[in-house]
Amino acid sequence: MNKDVLIQYSTWQEFQEYVAEYGFEGQIPYVFDKIRDEDLLTPNDVAELTGYSEETIRRWCRSWKLKTITGRPPYNIKGKDLKDFLFSWTRNDLIKNLIKKTN
């Protein structure tokens, strides 16, 4: 498996499809399985899922790092957007771990 090929998959959905296509299920952190694309989450929900504080989640929303539906309080986050955000933070580690397991 070529790391350069994996790096081109910039969204969570594209990466997930690639992993499923090549039979690497089980290599993805469990938190992604707990989030459905259609979920509508509050900062409290995201804090419970990720272990980050509610204030950290709100800070990510205020700074537009984490996409919200309205862009202002009360913040509501789509599950798909949360997965894309978390994937952007963990992409390099996920790819490294996946490559290690395939070599």
Buried (B, 14 or more C-beta within 10 A) or exposed (E): EEEEEBEEBEBBBEBBEBBEEEEBEEEBEEBBEEBEEEBEBBBEBBBBBBEBEBEBBBBBBBEEEBBBEEEEEEBBBBBBBBBBBBBEEBBEEBBEBBEEEEE
